[in-house]
Amino acid sequence: MNEDSQGAVQARTASVVELAQELIRRPSRAGIDDYGPVLRVLEDWLTARDLPHRRLHDDEDALVGLLVEIPGGHPGPWWTLDACVDTAPYGDESAWAFPPTCGDIVNGWLRGRGAADSKLAAAMFCHIAADLLPRAADLHGGLAVLLDVDEHTGTFGGARAYLADPAAARPAGVMIGYPGLDEVVVGGRGLWRASLSVHAPSGHSGSSKTVIGAITRAAHLVRMLDAADLPGIDRDSAFPLPPKLSVTAFHGGQGFSVTPDRVDINVDVRTTPGFDAHDAEALVRKAAAELDAELPAPTPTELAPIATWPPFRLTESEQPAAALLNAATQAGLIVRPKTAGPSNIGNLLAGEGIRATAGFGVPYEGLHGINERAHLAELPAVYAVYQRAVLGLLEG
């Protein structure tokens, strides 16, 4: 690399970091902070560079994201870079070694909530859009940059508003800027979630009459679910993870003298191609029916499905996974494709028939925990990989 090129890379990297710092210094905790200030930082930056952008709102007119759109001069598919600019909460701020909104750099680490997930990626994607704008007439299809401020709620309101917007070109694929240098996430388990209400007659805890209360019945159901026989890895589907069932909430009762007549529990099942949402619901309904047969109550156990996302997995030859993996290889990085255990926004996109990668970025620490920070030494390489991948998709 000659001195001019090296200087340009350093200047670009410094600009990305500067924008990310400004974003970190605007609190944007999901469901807690006003998203206006963090989005205004981005809007001012985009406006100064004549990048076309607009706000996204949900069905109740709540602000849920920002969309940048760069149409190419030739027909072709659209591709999307996606990064969230809302964040997880801070947790115990007294446990942090630095203020969660400091946005400073110490020993090569960018520090603060959102540094890793995913304000640095948002800043990087905005710069890539700025790089492409002068050459848009030569590109095929188009590039969208989605900046979601309703991601950490689990609602993914920005993505939903983007996909529902009739004015937006539907993307052929999405690259999501979650961090992590060694892997490109090309898949994830799906999920099926439900709330179960377990009933029983209420009674006085001191009564001489023995009553099998709702807590006892619900605890028995939890034991049954914990012991449920789930299949292992399905070798035929080539999906590398097994399904998983977890009871994640248990609510009921008050005080000491009354045995409650209702307990609500939440069940989260991570699904796979060989054990899908239908299988998950059938298993949980069977356990509920067995509970009602073994420990009868006047009111049967009720099940209310909450959410369903399908599992997804791209092969290494499918776009945009191929473009990102090839670009990483060309940059001299050793990167492996990964199927993630947790679900992510890629599952939402898969449900819409849109292929997605859900992670490749700089090394990080403290994501969703204390002392979140992102390592900056690898930023030039990560930037070059995404830029090369996008150009490969848009150059036809």
N, C-alpha and C positions, 0 to 999 in steps of 0.2 A: 504494500500500500504506500503510495507516495505521500509527501507531506501535505499536499492540498487535500487529498482524499481523507487522510487521517484527521486533518483539521475540521473538515466538514462533518465527519462522524462524531467528533468530540462536541462540536457545536450543537448537532442535532440531539445527542444524548443529553447535553446540559439543558436544552430547551424542554425535552420530555420531563426531566427530573424537576425542573422549575414549575412546570404546570402541575405535576403530581403533588408537589409540596403545597401549592395553593389549594388543591382539592382536599388534601389531608387536613389542612387548617380550617376547613369548613365542616363542622360536625354534620353528619348525615346518617345517624343511626336509624335503622329501619323502624318505623312506627313510633319514633321518639322525636326526631328533629325535623324541622322544615327543610324540604329539599331545594327550595328556591335559591339560597345562597350558593350551594355547590354547583347548581346548574347555571347560575349566572356567570360563574368563573369560566365555564366551558363556552357559554354563549358569547361572552366577550372575546374569548380567544378565537372562536370560529368566525365571528363577524369581522374581526380585524384581518382575517385572511380570506375573506370572501367565500367561505365554505357554506354552501346551502344547508340549512338545518331548520328544524321545527320541533316544538314540544309535542309530546304525546300525552293524552289523557284517557282515563278509563271511562267506563259507562256512567260513573257518577261524577265525571268531570274532575277527578283528582289527578294531579300531576304525577305521572308515572315514568317519564323518560324523555330522552332527547334523541332525535333521529337525524343523522347526516346522510345525504344522498348525493352521489356523484354518478350521473349517467354517462356511459361511454358513447362514442360516436358511431358505433356499429352494433348491430343486433347481437344478442347473446344473453346467457343467464346472468342473474345478479347473485352476488356473494356478499355475506355480511360478517363484519367484525363486531363482537359483542363484549362489553365489559360493564359491570355494575359500578355505580358510584354511590350507592347506599352501602352501609356497613353493618356488621354485627355490633351489639352494644359493647360497652367498655368492660363490664363486669366490675370487679373490685378495683377501683382506681388507685387505692392505696397500695395495691400489690404491684403496680407498674413501676418500672425503674425510671420512666420518663413520662411526661404528659401525653395522653393519647392523641392529642391534636398538635403535637410539636412540629411534625413535618421536617425535622432537621436531619442532617447526615453526620453519622459518627462512625469512623473506621470503615467507611465504604458501605454502610447500611443506611437506607432511608427508613426513618422511624415514624410510627404512628398508625392509628387505626385506619385501615384501608390501603396501607402501603403495599401489602401483598394482595389483598382481595377487596377491590381490584382497581384502585385509582391509578396506579402506575400503568397498568394495561390500558385504561381509558385514555390517559395522556399519550401513550404510544400510538394507539389506534387513531387518535385525532391527527397526530403528526403524519402517519402514513396516508391518511386521506388528503392532507395538505400536499404531500409529495405527488400524489396521483393527479390532483386537480389540473395542473398545467398540461398534462398529457392525456386528458380524458378523451379528447377527440379521436385518439388512436386506439382506444380500448374497446373491447367487446362486452356488451352487457352493462354492468354497473356495480358500484360498490356502495354499500350502506354501512354506517357505523351506528350501532344501537348502544346507547348509554342509559342503562336501566336504573331507576331509583326505587324499584319495588321488587328487588330480588331477594334480599335477606328476610323478607317476610314469608318467603316460600310461595307467594302468590304469583310472582313473575309478571306483575302487571305491565311493565314496559314491553316485554316480549309479546304478551297477549294483545296489547293495544297495537303494536307494530303489525302483527299477523292479521288483525281484524281491520286494519286501515285500508280502505279501498284505493286510496291514492298511492300506497306503497307497493313497489314491485315485490312480488313474492320471491324470496331467495331460494336458490338451488341448494345452498349449504351455508352453514354458519360456523365460524371459528370463535370460540369463547375464551377469553383471556385469563382464565384461572392460572395461578402460578405453578412453578415446578419445572426444573430444567431437564430432568432425565427422562420424562415421559410425555407422550402425546396421548391424552385420554380419548379413546375412540369408541367408548361404550360405557354403559352403566346398567346396573340392575334397575328394574322398574319398581313400582310400589303399589300396594293396595292398602288403604287405611280405612278403619271403621271404628265407630264407637258402639259399645254394647252396654245396654242397661239391664242390670240383674235385679230382680224384684223378690220381695218376701214380705210377709206380714210384719208390721212393726210391733214392738212390745217393750215392756219395762225390763231393764237389765237385771233388776232384782226380783222379778216375778218367779214364783214357784213353778210356773209352767215353762217347759223348755221350748224355745222357738229357734228354728234354724233361720237365722237372720240373713239379710242380703249380703253382709260382709262375709259371712261364712260361705255362702253360695258363690260369691264372686271370687273369693280366694281359691275355692275348689276349681272354678273355671280357669283361673290363671295357671294353676298347677297342670290342668289338662292341656292348656295351650303350650306351656313350657315343655311338656312331654310329647308334643305332637310329632309324628313321624314325617319329616320332610325329606324329599329326595336329595341325593347328592348331585354332583356335577353331571350334567347331561352331555356325555361325550358326542352324541350324534349331532347336537346343535353347535358344537364347538364353542359354546359359551363357557368361559373359564371359571365361573363362580356358582355356588349353589344358592338356593333360596334361603331366606332367614326370617324368622318370626320373633317379634318382640312385643311384650306388653309395656306400654310407655306411660300410662297414667292410670290412677286408681283413686276415685273420689266417692266419698259417701260418709254419712254419719256426722254427728255433732254432739259435743259434750260427752257425758258418761252414762246417763240413766236411761237412754232410749236406744234400742237396737233399730237401725234404720230400715226403711222399707225399700230402699233403692241404692244401688251402687253403680257408678258408671266407670267403665274401663276403656282405654284406647288400645287398639291393636295395630301394629305396623308390620306389614309383611313385604319384604323385598323379593321381587319376582324375577323370573328368568324365562327364556323362551320355552323351556320344558315344564315350568310351573308358573302359569300366568295368573292374572287377576281372577279369572273364573275358578281356578283351582284353589286360590287363596280363600275366596269367599266360601267355597264349598267346604273347605276344611274347618273354617271358623264356625260356620252354621252347624256343621255336624257336632262340633264340641259343645255348642250351646244347646242343641237338642239332647245330647247325652246328659248334660247337666240337669235339664228339666226332667228327664226321665229318672235320674238317680236321686235327685233332691227336688221333688215337685214343689211348685209354688202356684198360687192362684193366677198369677200373671206370667206368661212365658217370657223368656229372655228376648229382648228386642235388639236388632242389629241395624245400624244406620251407616251405610257406606259414606265415606268422607271424600276420598280422592283415589284416582287410579291413573297411573302413568305406565306406559309400556317399557320394557327393557329395550336397549338398542345396542348395536355393535356394528361398526363399519369395518370392512376388510381394508387391508393396507393399500389396495388398488382403487378404493372408492374415494371420490372427492367429497369434501376437501381434505380428508385425511392424507391422501397420497401427496397432495401439493405440500402440506405442512411437513410430512415426514421426509420427502425428497429435499425440501429446502433445508431442513436441519442437517441432513447428510451432507449436502453440498457445502454447508458452513463448517463441516468438520466435527459436528457434534454426534455423540453416540446417544441416540434417543430410541426408546422402545415404545411400541403401542401398548396401551393399558386399558383394561376394562375395570371401571371403578365400582367399588362396593356401594357407596352412597349414591343416591340418585342426584341428578342435577338438571339444569335447564335443558340439557340435551335430550332428556326424556320427554319434556314438553314438546320440543321440536319434533322428536321422533313420532309423537302422536299426531302431528300435523303432516307427516310424510317428508320432513326436512332433515337432511343429514347434517350431523354436527360433530365437531371435536370440542372437547370441554376441558382443555387444560394444556398449556405449554407456556412457560414464562420463566422469570428469574427465580433463583433459590429464595427461600423465605423461612421465617420463624414466627411463631405466635399467632398464626391465623385463627381467628375466632377466640383467641385466648389473650393472655397478657403479653405486653412487650412485642406487639406485632412489628415486623420489620422486613424489608426486602433488600437483597444484595444487589448492588448496582454494577459490579464489575462485568457481569454477564449481559447487561442490558444491550450493548451494541450488537452482540451476536443474536439475541432474541429479536431485536428490532429488524435485523437483516433477514432473519428467517421468515418472519411474518410478511415483510415487504416483498421478498422473493416469491413466497407462496401466493400472495394476492396478485402480483403481476403475472405469474404463470397461469392463473385462472382467467385473468382478464385479457390477456394478449391473444387469446383465440388459438 
